[in-house]
Amino acid sequence: MDKDIFEYITTEETNYKTVRVPLTTSKDWNMHEHIERCTNVANAWYHSGKNDGLRRYDDIVTPILNVAFRSEGFDVKDIVPYVNEASNAYKSFIVKKRHPQWARKNELDTFIDDVVETSVIYDLVLVRKEIDKPRPEVVDLKTIAFCDQTDIMSGPIAIRHYYTIADLLTMKGKWNDEAIDMAIYQAEMSKKVSIANDKEVSTPSKYIEVYELRGDLPENWLKDEGDKYKYVPQMQIVCFYKDNTGNKQGISLYKGKDKPLAESFKALKIDRVRSKGRACGKSIVESLFEEQVWANYDAQKIKELLDSAFNLIITDSDELGNQKLSELKKNTIIKQGKNDNTQIITSNLGNLTAFTNDRTTLEQSARVKGSASDPALGINPVSGTPLGTTQTVISEGQGIHQYRQGKIATFFADVLYKDWILDWVVRDLDNGVKFSEELTLDEMLTIGGIIAENKADQKIKEIILKGEIVDNGTKEQLKQFYLDEFKKGGNRKFFETVKGEFKDIPLDVFVNIKGKQRYMAQNADKITNIIREVMRNPQAFSQIPGIGKAFNQLLEESGMSAIDFTEITEAPQQTQPSQMEQVAPVGEQPLQVNQ
């Protein structure tokens, strides 16, 4: 490659916008155009011509996108890390409880939203690793200067940034200081919009257009004595300015060795089979291109029909002649002329129904493609539709969104967390942290049982050391006492990790996107039917294994605390005649202990 770095960037940026990738003999594709059109349609803008409001735009895409965003997203609490080592498996509980707080602190919930929305609009998510931050960055595809249009991870990637003068000054000591000063001197009070064919926008402050180029590039671009036929991973940071003659000149702000591209970037493309040969898959937005075009066509035709309708009145009245009826004041009384007025109505509204019906057909087609049923869109079902039918329609209509959600969840669990994020989770836990978190009823009983067991053993030791006799029932009474005390504190408990406790602990992760909360209405209905039958025998809660747990599940999915209903699901304790004296644990309420 005989070009220098500046000529290479200029040439490839032009090719990225103009060169089309052949997919078949009858179809080609351009990534820059794809990103621009998806952006326009997702924002309800015309892809060609002016968006000045003079042309009617019948937006049928936005409601479908809102359904997709809502259906394919998930929460940080659905990401469940755990210790993947038998001897340290007990630490999984702490990891699970700490992770949601840590994730929200580092704004991973916003990161999830960015990934989901970018995937829905473009079907390509490019994620970049941040050196000093746990949260990766979703690259705005509109800032890509160029890349391999057939497979974004197969060649160098150039991203265009705009730095303020303050931004560049912070890079002094890391980049070339003299080059930074020169770039600041050449800064202009404007920005170029790449997606809009580099149209310039005036700004109140100065900006420097900076290109970040990463990938395998000729070694002689990295060092003077390098081999121009040898390619090595490197990062090049350059900017451009125009000299006094108007020619474009380049400034090298930084160049250095870099990690392989796959260690700095990760890419998610869901539609991999149909879209082989191009970097972006067929997104939900792209699948609605044609419906949106023809919906706009119908909208414009309907407007033309409405505009073409008019009334013509022929009269010999001096009061009505040569004036617009719309200009007459309300309640005006007009004297009838000698001859009767003749009204001629001219209208092309006969075709209005055809265009309206076609628009309705297009909207329904778009909803089918976007898996957006009426209930999912917030439209009330037809009167008389059974609730069960509506729930089934919603559930079945989410099929494509559940499929896409599963792909995104796998990307998080198998790629982003394993390669980048889990190391930060371990680092947080290993530093020793204090935090509080709410426990489920099962967790309360498990943790409370362990604490009660330990406290009961300790108390029995104290009783024995006093020379008192302890029978077999004492420990169980002590355990129950301490468990009750643990429950009284509520289900929010405090935790603390010991510094160094999680060092070199192998973590793994799974994404529980099929969690119970996503089917709360259906599950609650099923469990209610079961409990309705069981209520005929009230003792079933304590006699039939699983019924109490099912009831607790219903309470949790209904937003209530199962702890408040513990007495319903627990078997009543049998009171036995006592010949004991009262022995009170230190600092606690008296407890009956056999002697």
ZAMAR-417555 format. One record per residue (C-alpha): residue number from 1; x, y, z. Coordinates in steps of 0.001 Angstrom, whole numbers, m for minus. Each point is the difference from the previous one (the first is absolute). Layout:
<site NUM, <X, Y, Z>>
...
***
This chain:
<site 1, <0, 0, 0>>
<site 2, <1753, 3145, m1266>>
<site 3, <m2514, 2461, 1438>>
<site 4, <732, 1848, 3213>>
<site 5, <m2420, m26, 2927>>
<site 6, <m1680, 3262, m1023>>
<site 7, <m640, m999, m3598>>
<site 8, <m1258, m3387, 1179>>
<site 9, <m2576, 1550, 2324>>
<site 10, <m1196, 2479, m2635>>
<site 11, <m362, m2669, m2690>>
<site 12, <m1718, m2582, 2188>>
<site 13, <m2445, 2550, 1395>>
<site 14, <m1071, 862, m3535>>
<site 15, <m290, m3681, m948>>
<site 16, <m2130, m692, 3076>>
<site 17, <m2581, 2509, m1201>>
<site 18, <31, m871, m3696>>
<site 19, <1044, m3630, m575>>
<site 20, <m2867, m2496, 50>>
<site 21, <332, m3623, 1078>>
<site 22, <m1558, m2502, m2449>>
<site 23, <m2265, m2472, 1826>>
<site 24, <m1521, m1719, m3023>>
<site 25, <m57, 749, m3719>>
<site 26, <m3028, 2226, 545>>
<site 27, <707, 1523, 3410>>
<site 28, <2814, 2064, 1484>>
<site 29, <373, 1820, 3308>>
<site 30, <1839, 2874, 1635>>
<site 31, <506, 235, 3770>>
<site 32, <76, 3804, 145>>
<site 33, <m3296, 160, m1876>>
<site 34, <m1502, m2730, 2211>>
<site 35, <871, 1886, 3187>>
<site 36, <m1324, 3279, m1395>>
<site 37, <m3297, m1487, m1180>>
<site 38, <m583, m1951, 3222>>
<site 39, <668, 3192, 1960>>
<site 40, <m2494, 1947, m2122>>
<site 41, <m2780, m2590, 222>>
<site 42, <522, m547, 3738>>
<site 43, <m467, 3750, 505>>
<site 44, <m2969, 310, m2405>>
<site 45, <1968, 2055, m2538>>
<site 46, <m106, m203, m3785>>
<site 47, <3099, m1711, m1373>>
<site 48, <113, 2263, m3042>>
<site 49, <m1217, 3541, m498>>
<site 50, <m630, 2594, 2656>>
<site 51, <m1495, m723, 3400>>
<site 52, <m1645, 3417, 196>>
<site 53, <m3470, m1151, 1059>>
<site 54, <m1547, 799, m3383>>
<site 55, <m273, m3688, m907>>
<site 56, <m2199, m2149, 2161>>
<site 57, <1891, m2810, 1786>>
<site 58, <m2192, m2856, 1267>>
<site 59, <2237, m1564, 2652>>
<site 60, <m849, m3690, 452>>
<site 61, <3467, m1037, 1230>>
<site 62, <406, 1833, 3332>>
<site 63, <m2706, m1959, 1914>>
<site 64, <1517, m3276, m1203>>
<site 65, <3484, 1086, 1075>>
<site 66, <m1289, 901, 3452>>
<site 67, <m1388, m3537, 343>>
<site 68, <3335, m1468, m1113>>
<site 69, <2020, 2151, 2412>>
<site 70, <m2269, m985, 2873>>
<site 71, <m209, m3699, m910>>
<site 72, <3664, m682, m766>>
<site 73, <1502, 1869, 2921>>
<site 74, <774, m1460, 3404>>
<site 75, <1193, 1242, 3365>>
<site 76, <3305, m321, 1820>>
<site 77, <m1752, m2190, 2590>>
<site 78, <m535, m2576, m2771>>
<site 79, <3791, m378, m338>>
<site 80, <1053, m2521, 2645>>
<site 81, <3756, m502, 610>>
<site 82, <1116, m2970, 2099>>
<site 83, <3194, m1652, 1258>>
<site 84, <850, m2876, m2319>>
<site 85, <2014, m2023, 2508>>
<site 86, <m1387, m2682, 2331>>
<site 87, <2143, 902, 3008>>
<site 88, <m1064, 3659, m153>>
<site 89, <m3556, m454, m1252>>
<site 90, <m1392, 1534, 3213>>
<site 91, <1403, 3364, m1105>>
<site 92, <m2426, 60, m2912>>
<site 93, <m2655, 1393, 2305>>
<site 94, <2095, 3073, 808>>
<site 95, <909, 486, m3676>>
<site 96, <m3639, m251, m1043>>
<site 97, <m1132, 2519, 2615>>
<site 98, <2791, 2514, m644>>
<site 99, <m187, m15, m3799>>
<site 100, <m3255, 2004, m540>>
<site 101, <1250, 2891, 2133>>
<site 102, <3422, m22, m1636>>
<site 103, <m1554, m173, m3473>>
<site 104, <m2355, 2901, 622>>
<site 105, <2844, 2058, 1477>>
<site 106, <1930, m477, m3237>>
<site 107, <m3090, 694, m2148>>
<site 108, <m93, m3428, m1579>>
<site 109, <m3789, 290, m214>>
<site 110, <444, 2934, m2396>>
<site 111, <2619, m2006, m1894>>
<site 112, <m2506, m2853, m451>>
<site 113, <m2543, 2471, m1401>>
<site 114, <2593, 1365, m2435>>
<site 115, <812, m3502, m1263>>
<site 116, <m3668, m957, m425>>
<site 117, <m1032, 3189, m1797>>
<site 118, <3015, m21, m2320>>
<site 119, <m687, m3639, m865>>
<site 120, <m3670, 670, m756>>
<site 121, <775, 2963, m2262>>
<site 122, <3124, m1195, m1861>>
<site 123, <508, m3692, 909>>
<site 124, <3635, 758, 698>>
<site 125, <1386, 886, 3401>>
<site 126, <3663, 951, 233>>
<site 127, <1237, 70, 3600>>
<site 128, <3339, 1478, 1000>>
<site 129, <1897, m846, 3172>>
<site 130, <721, 2925, 2284>>
<site 131, <3433, m185, 1630>>
<site 132, <m829, 1545, 3378>>
<site 133, <m3752, m710, 195>>
<site 134, <m1971, m3193, 680>>
<site 135, <m2720, 1057, m2399>>
<site 136, <840, m458, m3707>>
<site 137, <m1149, 2559, m2573>>
<site 138, <m2486, m583, m2808>>
<site 139, <1553, 1663, m3027>>
<site 140, <m2351, 2352, m1813>>
<site 141, <m24, m1552, m3483>>
<site 142, <m490, 3453, m1512>>
<site 143, <3539, 912, 1169>>
<site 144, <1681, m2812, m1948>>
<site 145, <2254, 1563, m2638>>
<site 146, <588, m3352, m1670>>
<site 147, <244, m3729, 654>>
<site 148, <m280, m3304, m1867>>
<site 149, <m3551, 130, m1358>>
<site 150, <m141, m3780, m400>>
<site 151, <988, m786, 3615>>
<site 152, <753, 2809, 2402>>
<site 153, <2451, m2080, 2069>>
<site 154, <2034, m1146, m3024>>
<site 155, <1873, 3220, m688>>
<site 156, <1136, 3309, 1508>>
<site 157, <m2633, 2218, 1612>>
<site 158, <187, 3798, m147>>
<site 159, <m2206, 2086, 2302>>
<site 160, <m406, 3739, m337>>
<site 161, <m74, 2131, 3155>>
<site 162, <m337, 3701, 712>>
<site 163, <2222, 1237, 2817>>
<site 164, <m284, 3340, 1718>>
<site 165, <3190, 1889, 784>>
<site 166, <m374, m1070, 3642>>
<site 167, <m313, m3638, m1090>>
<site 168, <3253, 149, m1954>>
<site 169, <1854, 1755, 2788>>
<site 170, <m798, m2908, 2352>>
<site 171, <1871, m2293, m2419>>
<site 172, <3277, 1856, 411>>
<site 173, <2628, m2351, 1362>>
<site 174, <m1791, m2936, m1654>>
<site 175, <41, 1183, m3611>>
<site 176, <2452, 2201, m1918>>
<site 177, <m75, 3365, 1774>>
<site 178, <1259, 2039, m2976>>
<site 179, <m2551, m1637, m2291>>
<site 180, <m2764, 816, 2506>>
<site 181, <1035, 3686, 32>>
<site 182, <m37, 80, m3795>>
<site 183, <m3431, m1679, m139>>
<site 184, <m1405, 2521, 2493>>
<site 185, <1383, 2856, m2119>>
<site 186, <m1819, m1422, m3048>>
<site 187, <m3278, m602, 1872>>
<site 188, <m3170, 1406, m1566>>
<site 189, <m3337, 1107, 1396>>
<site 190, <m1960, m2687, m1833>>
<site 191, <m717, m3708, m226>>
<site 192, <m564, m2265, m2975>>
<site 193, <m2919, m2440, 33>>
<site 194, <1305, m3175, m1609>>
<site 195, <m3417, m1611, m458>>
<site 196, <m1140, 3146, m1861>>
<site 197, <2837, m52, m2568>>
<site 198, <2292, 2101, 2183>>
<site 199, <m2232, 3054, 183>>
<site 200, <1536, 2554, 2326>>
<site 201, <m1808, 1373, 3034>>
<site 202, <1156, 3227, 1625>>
<site 203, <725, m315, 3727>>
<site 204, <639, 2593, 2734>>
<site 205, <3297, m1646, 945>>
<site 206, <2932, m1508, m1863>>
<site 207, <218, m3712, m809>>
<site 208, <2695, m2242, m1418>>
<site 209, <m1039, m2872, m2272>>
<site 210, <1991, m3069, 1139>>
<site 211, <181, m3447, m1588>>
<site 212, <644, m3071, 2163>>
<site 213, <1296, m2828, m2211>>
<site 214, <538, m3476, 1463>>
<site 215, <868, m3340, m1539>>
<site 216, <2772, m1821, m1857>>
<site 217, <1922, 2612, m2006>>
<site 218, <3438, 196, m1695>>
<site 219, <2857, m20, 2472>>
<site 220, <1741, 2927, m1714>>
<site 221, <m2926, 2212, 1003>>
<site 222, <928, m753, 3600>>
<site 223, <3762, 489, m269>>
<site 224, <2280, 1286, m2730>>
<site 225, <2061, m3173, m240>>
<site 226, <m3089, m2202, m117>>
<site 227, <m792, m2458, m2782>>
<site 228, <m2744, 1340, m2271>>
<site 229, <m1048, m3580, m827>>
<site 230, <m371, m1020, 3631>>
<site 231, <m3293, 766, 1725>>
<site 232, <m216, 492, 3772>>
<site 233, <m2838, 1083, 2347>>
<site 234, <292, 3722, 624>>
<site 235, <m1910, 3141, 918>>
<site 236, <329, 3173, m2022>>
<site 237, <m1522, 3311, 1150>>
<site 238, <58, 2664, m2707>>
<site 239, <m1768, 3219, m958>>
<site 240, <m176, 2113, m3138>>
<site 241, <74, 3685, m874>>
<site 242, <87, 2100, m3167>>
<site 243, <3144, 1975, m786>>
<site 244, <137, 3462, m1556>>
<site 245, <m476, m1483, m3472>>
<site 246, <m3094, m1935, 1051>>
<site 247, <1690, m3403, m111>>
<site 248, <m768, m2556, 2706>>
<site 249, <2909, m735, 2340>>
<site 250, <319, m2551, 2792>>
<site 251, <1354, 145, 3543>>
<site 252, <998, m3138, 1912>>
<site 253, <m1072, 415, 3612>>
<site 254, <920, m3510, 1154>>
<site 255, <1155, m3349, m1331>>
<site 256, <837, m3139, 1909>>
<site 257, <m382, m3743, 288>>
<site 258, <m3470, m1269, 785>>
<site 259, <m1709, m3192, 1073>>
<site 260, <m1633, m2159, m2681>>
<site 261, <m3247, 1520, m1201>>
<site 262, <m2100, m2787, 1565>>
<site 263, <1300, 935, 3469>>
<site 264, <m1046, 3636, m355>>
<site 265, <m3293, m403, m1870>>
<site 266, <m2907, m2438, 73>>
<site 267, <m2777, m103, m2585>>
<site 268, <m3541, m1347, 159>>
<site 269, <m1924, m814, m3170>>
<site 270, <m3169, m2049, 471>>
<site 271, <m1139, m646, m3587>>
<site 272, <3134, m1875, m1042>>
<site 273, <m1280, m2472, m2612>>
<site 274, <m2122, 2208, m2272>>
<site 275, <2494, 2858, 233>>
<site 276, <3240, m1797, m755>>
<site 277, <2333, 2188, m1996>>
<site 278, <m939, 3248, 1717>>
<site 279, <1003, 1409, 3383>>
<site 280, <m3532, 825, 1195>>
<site 281, <m2848, m2481, 243>>
<site 282, <m3574, 684, m1068>>
<site 283, <m1315, 2007, 2914>>
<site 284, <m3614, 473, 1029>>
<site 285, <153, 3522, m1425>>
<site 286, <1309, m1230, m3359>>
<site 287, <m2755, m2606, m223>>
<site 288, <m2538, 2852, 146>>
<site 289, <1561, 2176, m2730>>
<site 290, <m2547, m884, m2709>>
<site 291, <m3066, 272, 2233>>
<site 292, <1106, 3451, 1125>>
<site 293, <634, 1171, m3571>>
<site 294, <m3457, m1037, m1196>>
<site 295, <m1714, 1261, 3164>>
<site 296, <1491, 3412, m778>>
<site 297, <m1149, m337, m3615>>
<site 298, <m3565, m658, 1144>>
<site 299, <191, 2897, 2464>>
<site 300, <1105, 2384, m2728>>
<site 301, <m2703, m1213, m2392>>
<site 302, <m2667, 412, 2669>>
<site 303, <1228, 3558, 582>>
<site 304, <m194, 700, m3741>>
<site 305, <m3559, m1322, m110>>
<site 306, <m1008, 2161, 2931>>
<site 307, <1654, 3041, m1553>>
<site 308, <m1702, m615, m3362>>
<site 309, <m3521, m19, 1459>>
<site 310, <m1789, 3341, m417>>
<site 311, <m3435, 1611, m170>>
<site 312, <m1002, 2325, m2849>>
<site 313, <m3077, 2236, 341>>
<site 314, <m1424, 1945, m2948>>
<site 315, <m2237, 2950, 1000>>
<site 316, <m1259, 3365, m1192>>
<site 317, <m11, 1390, 3559>>
<site 318, <2073, 3150, 478>>
<site 319, <636, m970, 3612>>
<site 320, <1451, m3454, m850>>
<site 321, <1724, 882, m3227>>
<site 322, <3792, 188, m171>>
<site 323, <674, m974, 3596>>
<site 324, <924, m3137, 1993>>
<site 325, <m2771, m1527, 2043>>
<site 326, <2563, m777, 2682>>
<site 327, <504, 3736, 500>>
<site 328, <m3636, 624, 927>>
<site 329, <m578, 674, 3676>>
<site 330, <m2019, m2490, 1989>>
<site 331, <m3785, 451, 113>>
<site 332, <52, 2165, m3157>>
<site 333, <m3366, 155, m1787>>
<site 334, <258, 191, m3789>>
<site 335, <m2851, 1307, m2163>>
<site 336, <m1055, m2447, m2681>>
<site 337, <621, 1178, m3563>>
<site 338, <m2548, m50, m2804>>
<site 339, <1227, m3297, m1342>>
<site 340, <620, m3052, 2122>>
<site 341, <3623, m614, 985>>
<site 342, <1559, m2985, m1707>>
<site 343, <2571, m2025, 1966>>
<site 344, <2538, m2151, m1811>>
<site 345, <1992, m2407, 2178>>
<site 346, <3202, m1345, m1482>>
<site 347, <1868, m2727, 1883>>
<site 348, <2330, m2967, m554>>
<site 349, <m704, m1448, 3428>>
<site 350, <m1374, m3168, m1547>>
<site 351, <3542, m1486, 145>>
<site 352, <471, 966, 3634>>
<site 353, <m1285, m3338, 1303>>
<site 354, <2416, m1951, m2194>>
<site 355, <3031, 1896, 1301>>
<site 356, <m1237, m212, 3597>>
<site 357, <m468, m3765, m271>>
<site 358, <3426, m413, m1559>>
<site 359, <1528, 1985, 2844>>
<site 360, <m1717, m2282, 2536>>
<site 361, <1315, m3077, m1841>>
<site 362, <3546, 1400, 58>>
<site 363, <m227, 747, 3711>>
<site 364, <m1164, m3543, 758>>
<site 365, <2806, m1420, m2168>>
<site 366, <2528, 2117, 1896>>
<site 367, <m1352, m1208, 3342>>
<site 368, <305, m3618, m1093>>
<site 369, <3604, 507, m1112>>
<site 370, <810, 1869, 3193>>
<site 371, <m1873, m2457, 2279>>
<site 372, <m2051, 2828, 1480>>
<site 373, <m3507, m1176, 918>>
<site 374, <m2763, 2418, 1002>>
<site 375, <354, m768, 3732>>
<site 376, <3779, 481, m204>>
<site 377, <m611, 3383, m1632>>
<site 378, <m2380, 978, 2790>>
<site 379, <m3107, m314, m2182>>
<site 380, <m3014, m1399, 1813>>
<site 381, <m1204, m3366, m1350>>
<site 382, <m3341, m267, m1706>>
<site 383, <m2870, m51, 2498>>
<site 384, <m789, m3527, 1109>>
<site 385, <3491, m1412, m592>>
<site 386, <811, m2458, 2820>>
<site 387, <2904, 954, 2261>>
<site 388, <1673, m3341, m648>>
<site 389, <m102, 599, m3744>>
<site 390, <1594, 3434, 403>>
<site 391, <2794, m1442, 2152>>
<site 392, <608, m2748, m2568>>
<site 393, <197, 2553, m2824>>
<site 394, <2521, 2057, 1973>>
<site 395, <2072, m3073, 875>>
<site 396, <42, m1429, m3531>>
<site 397, <618, 3415, m1545>>
<site 398, <3188, 411, 2023>>
<site 399, <1655, m2926, m1763>>
<site 400, <2429, 1946, m2187>>
<site 401, <789, 2387, 2852>>
<site 402, <754, m2900, 2347>>
<site 403, <2275, m1481, m2667>>
<site 404, <1874, 3276, m425>>
<site 405, <76, 543, 3761>>
<site 406, <1601, m3420, 403>>
<site 407, <2730, 918, m2502>>
<site 408, <708, 3249, 1834>>
<site 409, <52, m1801, 3366>>
<site 410, <2473, m2562, m1372>>
<site 411, <2192, 2855, m1240>>
<site 412, <82, 1415, 3522>>
<site 413, <554, m3301, 1810>>
<site 414, <2444, m1729, m2355>>
<site 415, <1902, 2977, m1383>>
<site 416, <m171, 3309, 1856>>
<site 417, <m139, m1295, 3582>>
<site 418, <2474, m2842, m453>>
<site 419, <2588, 2039, m1902>>
<site 420, <m317, 3427, 1601>>
<site 421, <m2502, 587, 2802>>
<site 422, <425, m2881, 2476>>
<site 423, <3558, 1081, 792>>
<site 424, <m1410, 3309, 1238>>
<site 425, <m2617, m1805, 2100>>
<site 426, <2719, m2061, 1707>>
<site 427, <2097, 3115, 517>>
<site 428, <m2908, 1714, 1745>>
<site 429, <m706, m2944, 2317>>
<site 430, <3669, m608, 774>>
<site 431, <510, 3545, 1258>>
<site 432, <m2339, m642, 2936>>
<site 433, <m3410, 1636, m327>>
<site 434, <m2965, 622, 2277>>
<site 435, <m3473, 41, m1489>>
<site 436, <m3635, m838, 717>>
<site 437, <m2412, m1970, m2162>>
<site 438, <m3476, m1486, 270>>
<site 439, <m382, m3783, 394>>
<site 440, <m2759, m2230, m1301>>
<site 441, <m1878, m2205, 2473>>
<site 442, <2041, m3068, m1013>>
<site 443, <3215, 1975, 499>>
<site 444, <m1244, 1297, 3337>>
<site 445, <m718, m3534, 1197>>
<site 446, <3316, m1366, m1304>>
<site 447, <2223, 2758, 1368>>
<site 448, <m2092, 357, 3154>>
<site 449, <214, m3751, 576>>
<site 450, <3800, 50, m197>>
<site 451, <229, 2980, 2355>>
<site 452, <m2525, m1559, 2412>>
<site 453, <1961, m3279, m31>>
<site 454, <3259, 1761, 874>>
<site 455, <m1546, 2143, 2703>>
<site 456, <m1826, m2978, 1507>>
<site 457, <3258, m2007, 173>>
<site 458, <1752, 2911, 1637>>
<site 459, <m2782, 419, 2566>>
<site 460, <m33, m3709, 855>>
<site 461, <3741, 169, 664>>
<site 462, <m589, 2855, 2414>>
<site 463, <m2767, m1947, 1802>>
<site 464, <2152, m3138, 308>>
<site 465, <2961, 2012, 1306>>
<site 466, <m2295, 1269, 2753>>
<site 467, <m570, m3609, 1067>>
<site 468, <m3597, m136, m1141>>
<site 469, <m1618, m2954, m1760>>
<site 470, <m1178, 384, m3594>>
<site 471, <m2505, m2462, m1471>>
<site 472, <m657, m828, m3677>>
<site 473, <m2761, 2583, m489>>
<site 474, <2007, 2967, 1214>>
<site 475, <1993, 498, m3182>>
<site 476, <m3113, m14, m2205>>
<site 477, <m1662, 2575, 2245>>
<site 478, <3105, 2168, m104>>
<site 479, <210, m282, m3776>>
<site 480, <m3632, 993, m403>>
<site 481, <484, 2930, 2352>>
<site 482, <3023, 1345, m1885>>
<site 483, <m1701, m585, m3369>>
<site 484, <m3022, 2010, 1145>>
<site 485, <2315, 2773, 1170>>
<site 486, <1744, m23, m3393>>
<site 487, <m3360, 348, m1789>>
<site 488, <m1057, 2931, 2189>>
<site 489, <2762, 2099, m1515>>
<site 490, <m1749, m28, m3382>>
<site 491, <1259, m1412, m3249>>
<site 492, <2647, 2696, m646>>
<site 493, <3291, m1195, 1481>>
<site 494, <3543, 1359, 93>>
<site 495, <3008, m1853, m1456>>
<site 496, <3743, 510, 97>>
<site 497, <2768, m1697, m1977>>
<site 498, <3508, m523, 1355>>
<site 499, <2827, 1611, m1959>>
<site 500, <1815, m2655, m2033>>
<site 501, <m2784, m2573, 465>>
<site 502, <m913, m65, m3715>>
<site 503, <3488, 118, m1460>>
<site 504, <405, m2437, m2909>>
<site 505, <m3557, m1277, 456>>
<site 506, <m1339, m1320, m3335>>
<site 507, <m3294, 1676, m829>>
<site 508, <m2526, m909, m2653>>
<site 509, <m3330, 1560, m924>>
<site 510, <m3375, m783, m1502>>
<site 511, <m2832, 2316, m1014>>
<site 512, <m3363, m957, 1449>>
<site 513, <m2132, 1666, m2697>>
<site 514, <m2685, m2642, 507>>
<site 515, <m425, 1078, 3590>>
<site 516, <m3332, m430, 1728>>
<site 517, <m679, 3719, 77>>
<site 518, <m451, 11, m3799>>
<site 519, <m2975, m2334, 247>>
<site 520, <m1471, 1369, 3205>>
<site 521, <m3575, 274, m1257>>
<site 522, <m83, m3491, m1495>>
<site 523, <1753, m1626, 2958>>
<site 524, <m2112, 1819, 2545>>
<site 525, <m3150, m1185, m1777>>
<site 526, <1193, m3618, m28>>
<site 527, <1094, 50, 3631>>
<site 528, <m3261, 1643, 1043>>
<site 529, <m1955, m2862, m1538>>
<site 530, <2124, m2532, 1871>>
<site 531, <m374, 1806, 3310>>
<site 532, <m3753, 396, m512>>
<site 533, <m256, m3781, m39>>
<site 534, <2353, m415, 2942>>
<site 535, <m1967, 2456, 2113>>
<site 536, <m2718, m2600, 269>>
<site 537, <2457, m1716, 2320>>
<site 538, <1756, 2797, 1963>>
<site 539, <2456, m2440, 1578>>
<site 540, <1399, m698, m3470>>
<site 541, <2393, 2951, 303>>
<site 542, <1921, m1799, 2705>>
<site 543, <m761, m3589, m990>>
<site 544, <613, m79, m3777>>
<site 545, <3619, 663, m1061>>
<site 546, <311, 2888, m2478>>
<site 547, <m3351, 1692, 687>>
<site 548, <1503, 2473, 2451>>
<site 549, <2778, 818, m2448>>
<site 550, <m2529, 531, m2806>>
<site 551, <m1908, 2395, 2223>>
<site 552, <3201, 1902, 805>>
<site 553, <739, 237, m3714>>
<site 554, <m3424, 1498, m632>>
<site 555, <579, 2592, 2721>>
<site 556, <3417, 1003, m1346>>
<site 557, <m1267, 326, m3578>>
<site 558, <m2862, 2124, 1282>>
<site 559, <2435, 2430, 1622>>
<site 560, <m619, m1061, 3619>>
<site 561, <2474, m1325, 2542>>
<site 562, <m370, m3709, 652>>
<site 563, <1515, 532, 3441>>
<site 564, <m3182, 1721, 1139>>
<site 565, <m1959, m3188, m716>>
<site 566, <2397, m2540, 1497>>
<site 567, <m2510, m1209, 2589>>
<site 568, <m2372, m1122, m2772>>
<site 569, <2513, m2271, m1692>>
<site 570, <1716, m1419, 3076>>
<site 571, <m1395, m2917, 1963>>
<site 572, <m1268, 1065, 3453>>
<site 573, <2419, m954, 2723>>
<site 574, <m1256, m2399, 2626>>
<site 575, <251, 1373, 3510>>
<site 576, <1202, m2497, 2541>>
<site 577, <m359, 99, 3774>>
<site 578, <3015, 1716, 1450>>
<site 579, <1864, m859, 3131>>
<site 580, <2713, 2488, m812>>
<site 581, <1154, 3136, 1614>>
<site 582, <501, 3089, m2079>>
<site 583, <3512, 487, m1285>>
<site 584, <548, 3154, m2061>>
<site 585, <2834, 331, m2516>>
<site 586, <2195, 2946, 826>>
<site 587, <m1652, 3227, m1122>>
<site 588, <m3061, m1840, m1433>>
<site 589, <m3520, m1021, 999>>
<site 590, <m519, m2909, 2453>>
<site 591, <m90, m3460, m1577>>
<site 592, <m1347, m3265, 1487>>
<site 593, <2888, m2480, 421>>
<site 594, <m343, m3513, 1483>>
<site 595, <2200, m915, 2904>>
***
